[in-house]
Amino acid sequence: MSSAAVQQIITQMGGAIGANSGLGGTLKFDFGDAGSVLVDGKSSPNSVSDGDGKSADCTISVTLDTFEKMVKGELDGTSAFMQGKLRVAGDMGLAMKLGPVLQKARG
């Protein structure tokens, strides 16, 4: 079960990305012990749900603190990757589409 902070991210992202995230694939944010979020960009409409136990085309491992900075626009995803603050497993092209998704989540 995901933490309250992760449940809040699921709710906010679900409302922000709407019917089409533009991903065209599944993207999982793994926050470690706090839980995970799965953005399903293949479903119509797109959906955001608890990602625990689910696989994805691309998994991004990141701390909640780093993720919050990225959503607020205080930290660029590329910079976070270069600094080792996030790890990407799977489809790197899908990870590159993360910027617009975070902008939608930012509102």
MARBA-3410 file (N, C-alpha, C, O; in Angstrom, 1 decimal):
107
0.8,-1.2,0.0,0.0,0.0,0.0,0.9,1.2,0.0,1.9,1.3,0.7 ~ 0.5,2.2,-0.8,1.3,3.4,-0.9,1.0,4.4,0.2,0.0,4.3,0.8 ~ 2.0,5.2,0.5,1.9,6.2,1.6,0.8,7.3,1.2,0.4,7.4,0.0 ~ 0.5,8.1,2.1,-0.5,9.2,1.9,0.1,10.2,0.9,-0.7,10.7,0.0 ~ 1.4,10.4,0.9,2.0,11.3,-0.1,1.9,10.8,-1.5,1.6,11.6,-2.4
2.1,9.5,-1.7,2.0,8.9,-3.0,0.5,8.9,-3.4,0.2,9.1,-4.6 ~ -0.4,8.6,-2.5,-1.9,8.7,-2.9,-2.2,10.1,-3.4,-3.0,10.2,-4.3 ~ -1.7,11.1,-2.8,-1.9,12.5,-3.2,-1.4,12.8,-4.6,-2.0,13.4,-5.4 ~ -0.2,12.2,-4.9,0.4,12.4,-6.2,-0.5,11.7,-7.2,-0.7,12.2,-8.3 ~ -1.0,10.5,-6.9,-1.9,9.8,-7.8,-3.1,10.6,-8.2,-3.5,10.8,-9.3
-3.7,11.2,-7.1,-4.9,12.1,-7.3,-4.6,13.3,-8.1,-5.4,13.6,-9.1 ~ -3.5,14.0,-7.8,-3.2,15.2,-8.5,-2.8,15.0,-10.0,-3.2,15.7,-10.9 ~ -2.0,13.9,-10.2,-1.6,13.6,-11.6,-2.8,13.2,-12.4,-2.9,13.5,-13.6 ~ -3.6,12.4,-11.8,-4.8,11.9,-12.5,-5.6,13.0,-13.1,-6.1,12.9,-14.2 ~ -5.9,14.0,-12.2,-6.7,15.1,-12.7,-5.9,16.0,-13.6,-6.6,16.6,-14.5
-4.6,16.1,-13.5,-3.8,17.0,-14.3,-3.6,16.5,-15.8,-3.7,17.3,-16.7 ~ -3.3,15.2,-15.9,-3.0,14.7,-17.3,-4.2,14.5,-18.2,-4.1,14.5,-19.4 ~ -5.3,14.3,-17.6,-6.6,14.2,-18.4,-6.6,12.9,-19.2,-6.0,11.9,-18.8 ~ -7.3,13.0,-20.3,-7.5,11.8,-21.2,-6.3,11.4,-22.0,-6.2,10.2,-22.3 ~ -5.4,12.3,-22.2,-4.2,12.0,-23.0,-3.0,12.6,-22.5,-2.8,13.8,-22.6
-2.1,11.8,-21.9,-0.8,12.3,-21.4,0.2,12.6,-22.4,1.2,13.3,-22.2 ~ 0.0,12.0,-23.6,1.0,12.1,-24.7,2.1,11.1,-24.6,3.1,11.2,-25.4 ~ 2.1,10.2,-23.6,3.1,9.3,-23.4,3.1,8.1,-24.4,4.2,7.8,-25.0 ~ 2.0,7.6,-24.7,1.9,6.4,-25.6,2.5,5.2,-25.0,2.8,4.2,-25.7 ~ 2.7,5.1,-23.7,3.3,4.0,-23.0,3.0,4.0,-21.5,2.3,4.9,-21.1
3.5,3.1,-20.8,3.3,3.1,-19.3,4.6,3.5,-18.6,5.7,3.1,-19.0 ~ 4.4,4.4,-17.7,5.5,5.0,-17.0,5.3,4.8,-15.5,4.2,5.2,-15.0 ~ 6.2,4.3,-14.8,6.1,4.0,-13.3,7.1,4.9,-12.6,8.3,4.8,-12.9 ~ 6.6,5.6,-11.6,7.5,6.3,-10.7,7.6,5.4,-9.4,6.6,5.2,-8.7 ~ 8.8,5.0,-9.1,9.1,4.2,-7.9,9.7,5.0,-6.9,10.8,5.5,-7.0
9.0,5.2,-5.8,9.4,6.0,-4.6,10.0,5.2,-3.5,10.0,5.7,-2.4 ~ 10.4,4.0,-3.8,10.9,3.1,-2.8,9.8,2.6,-1.8,8.7,2.3,-2.2 ~ 10.2,2.7,-0.5,9.2,2.3,0.6,7.9,3.1,0.6,6.9,2.5,1.1 ~ 7.9,4.3,0.1,6.7,5.1,0.1,5.7,4.6,-0.9,4.5,4.9,-0.7 ~ 6.1,3.9,-1.9,5.1,3.3,-2.9,5.5,3.7,-4.3,6.6,4.2,-4.6
4.6,3.6,-5.2,4.8,3.9,-6.6,3.5,4.4,-7.3,2.4,4.1,-6.8 ~ 3.7,5.0,-8.4,2.6,5.6,-9.2,2.8,5.1,-10.7,3.9,5.1,-11.2 ~ 1.7,4.6,-11.2,1.7,4.1,-12.6,0.9,5.0,-13.5,-0.3,5.2,-13.2 ~ 1.5,5.6,-14.5,0.8,6.4,-15.5,0.6,5.6,-16.7,1.6,5.2,-17.4 ~ -0.6,5.2,-17.0,-0.9,4.3,-18.2,-1.3,5.2,-19.4,-2.4,5.6,-19.5
-0.3,5.5,-20.2,-0.5,6.3,-21.4,-1.0,5.5,-22.6,-1.2,6.1,-23.7 ~ -1.3,4.2,-22.4,-1.8,3.4,-23.5,-3.3,3.2,-23.4,-4.0,3.1,-24.4 ~ -3.8,3.4,-22.2,-5.3,3.2,-22.0,-6.0,4.4,-22.5,-5.4,5.5,-22.6 ~ -7.3,4.3,-22.8,-8.1,5.4,-23.3,-9.3,5.5,-22.5,-10.2,4.6,-22.6 ~ -9.5,6.5,-21.7,-8.6,7.6,-21.4,-7.4,7.1,-20.6,-7.4,6.0,-20.0
-6.3,7.9,-20.6,-5.1,7.6,-19.8,-5.5,7.5,-18.3,-6.5,8.2,-17.9 ~ -4.8,6.8,-17.5,-5.1,6.6,-16.1,-3.8,6.7,-15.3,-2.7,6.5,-15.7 ~ -4.0,7.1,-14.0,-3.0,7.1,-13.0,-3.4,6.3,-11.8,-4.5,6.5,-11.3 ~ -2.6,5.4,-11.4,-3.0,4.5,-10.3,-1.8,4.1,-9.5,-0.7,4.5,-9.8 ~ -2.1,3.4,-8.4,-1.0,2.8,-7.6,-0.2,1.8,-8.4,-0.8,0.9,-9.0
1.1,1.9,-8.4,1.9,1.1,-9.3,2.5,-0.1,-8.6,3.2,-0.9,-9.3 ~ 2.2,-0.3,-7.3,2.8,-1.4,-6.6,2.5,-2.8,-7.3,1.3,-3.1,-7.5 ~ 3.5,-3.5,-7.6,3.4,-4.8,-8.2,3.1,-4.8,-9.7,2.9,-5.9,-10.2 ~ 3.1,-3.7,-10.3,2.8,-3.6,-11.7,4.0,-3.3,-12.5,4.9,-2.6,-12.0 ~ 4.1,-3.8,-13.7,5.3,-3.5,-14.5,4.9,-2.4,-15.5,3.8,-2.0,-15.7
6.0,-1.8,-16.1,5.8,-0.6,-17.0,6.8,-0.6,-18.0,7.9,-1.3,-17.9 ~ 6.6,0.1,-19.1,7.6,0.2,-20.2,8.8,0.9,-19.7,9.9,0.7,-20.2 ~ 8.6,1.9,-18.8,9.7,2.6,-18.2,9.5,2.8,-16.7,8.4,3.2,-16.3 ~ 10.5,2.6,-15.9,10.4,2.8,-14.5,11.4,3.9,-14.1,12.6,3.7,-14.4 ~ 10.9,4.9,-13.4,11.8,5.9,-12.9,11.9,5.8,-11.4,10.9,6.0,-10.7
13.1,5.6,-10.9,13.3,5.5,-9.4,13.8,6.8,-8.9,14.8,7.3,-9.4 ~ 13.0,7.4,-8.0,13.3,8.7,-7.5,12.8,8.9,-6.1,11.8,8.2,-5.7 ~ 13.4,9.8,-5.3,12.8,10.0,-4.0,11.6,11.0,-4.1,11.5,11.7,-5.1 ~ 10.8,11.0,-3.1,9.6,11.9,-3.1,10.1,13.4,-3.1,9.5,14.2,-3.8 ~ 11.2,13.7,-2.4,11.7,15.0,-2.4,12.1,15.5,-3.7,11.8,16.6,-4.2
12.9,14.7,-4.4,13.4,15.0,-5.8,12.2,15.2,-6.7,12.2,16.1,-7.5 ~ 11.2,14.2,-6.6,10.0,14.3,-7.5,9.3,15.6,-7.3,8.9,16.3,-8.3 ~ 9.1,16.0,-6.0,8.4,17.3,-5.7,9.1,18.5,-6.3,8.5,19.4,-6.9 ~ 10.5,18.5,-6.3,11.2,19.6,-6.9,11.1,19.6,-8.4,11.0,20.7,-9.0 ~ 11.0,18.4,-9.0,10.8,18.3,-10.4,9.4,18.9,-10.8,9.3,19.6,-11.8
8.4,18.5,-10.1,7.0,19.0,-10.4,6.9,20.5,-10.2,6.3,21.1,-11.0 ~ 7.6,21.0,-9.2,7.5,22.5,-8.9,8.4,23.2,-9.9,8.3,24.5,-10.0 ~ 9.2,22.5,-10.7,10.0,23.2,-11.7,11.3,23.7,-11.1,12.1,24.4,-11.8 ~ 11.7,23.2,-9.9,12.9,23.6,-9.2,14.1,22.8,-9.7,15.2,23.2,-9.5 ~ 13.8,21.6,-10.3,14.8,20.7,-10.7,14.4,20.1,-12.1,13.3,19.6,-12.2
15.3,20.2,-13.0,15.0,19.6,-14.4,15.3,18.1,-14.3,16.2,17.7,-13.7 ~ 14.5,17.3,-15.0,14.6,15.9,-15.0,16.0,15.4,-15.5,16.6,14.5,-15.0 ~ 16.5,16.1,-16.6,17.8,15.7,-17.1,18.9,16.0,-16.1,19.8,15.2,-15.9 ~ 18.8,17.1,-15.4,19.8,17.4,-14.4,19.7,16.4,-13.2,20.7,16.0,-12.7 ~ 18.5,16.0,-12.9,18.3,15.1,-11.8,19.0,13.7,-12.2,19.6,13.1,-11.4
18.8,13.3,-13.5,19.4,12.1,-14.0,20.9,12.2,-13.9,21.6,11.3,-13.5 ~ 21.4,13.3,-14.4,22.9,13.5,-14.5,23.5,13.5,-13.1,24.7,13.1,-12.9 ~ 22.8,14.0,-12.1,23.3,14.1,-10.7,23.0,12.8,-10.0,23.4,12.7,-8.8 ~ 22.4,11.8,-10.6,22.2,10.5,-10.0,21.0,10.5,-9.0,20.9,9.6,-8.2 ~ 20.2,11.6,-9.1,19.0,11.7,-8.2,17.8,10.9,-8.7,16.8,10.7,-8.0
17.9,10.4,-10.0,16.8,9.5,-10.5,17.5,8.5,-11.4,18.5,8.8,-12.1 ~ 16.9,7.3,-11.4,17.4,6.2,-12.3,16.3,5.8,-13.2,15.1,5.9,-12.9 ~ 16.6,5.5,-14.4,15.7,5.1,-15.5,15.9,3.6,-15.9,17.1,3.3,-16.2 ~ 14.9,2.8,-15.9,15.0,1.4,-16.3,13.9,1.3,-17.4,12.8,1.6,-17.2 ~ 14.3,0.7,-18.6,13.4,0.5,-19.6,13.5,1.5,-20.7,14.6,1.9,-21.1
12.4,1.9,-21.3,12.3,2.8,-22.5,12.8,4.2,-22.1,12.0,5.0,-21.6 ~ 14.0,4.5,-22.5,14.5,5.9,-22.2,13.8,7.0,-23.0,13.7,8.1,-22.6 ~ 13.3,6.6,-24.2,12.5,7.6,-25.0,11.2,8.0,-24.3,10.8,9.1,-24.4 ~ 10.6,7.1,-23.6,9.5,7.4,-22.8,9.8,8.3,-21.6,9.0,9.2,-21.3 ~ 10.9,8.1,-21.0,11.4,8.9,-19.9,11.6,10.4,-20.4,11.4,11.3,-19.7
12.0,10.5,-21.7,12.3,11.8,-22.3,11.0,12.6,-22.4,11.0,13.8,-22.5 ~ 9.8,11.9,-22.4,8.6,12.6,-22.6,8.0,13.1,-21.2,6.9,13.6,-21.1 ~ 8.8,12.9,-20.2,8.4,13.2,-18.8,8.1,14.7,-18.6,7.2,15.1,-17.8 ~ 8.9,15.5,-19.2,8.8,17.0,-19.0,7.4,17.5,-19.2,6.9,18.2,-18.3 ~ 6.7,17.3,-20.3,5.4,17.7,-20.5,4.4,17.1,-19.5,3.4,17.8,-19.1
4.6,15.9,-19.1,3.7,15.3,-18.1,3.8,16.0,-16.8,2.8,16.3,-16.1 ~ 5.1,16.4,-16.4,5.3,17.1,-15.1,4.7,18.5,-15.2,4.2,19.1,-14.3 ~ 4.8,19.1,-16.4,4.2,20.5,-16.6,2.7,20.4,-16.4,2.1,21.3,-15.8 ~ 2.0,19.3,-16.9,0.6,19.2,-16.7,0.3,19.0,-15.2,-0.7,19.5,-14.7 ~ 1.2,18.2,-14.5,0.9,18.0,-13.1,1.1,19.3,-12.3,0.5,19.5,-11.3
2.0,20.2,-12.8,2.3,21.5,-12.2,1.1,22.4,-12.3,0.8,23.2,-11.4 ~ 0.3,22.2,-13.4,-0.9,23.0,-13.5,-0.8,24.2,-14.2,-1.8,25.0,-14.4
END
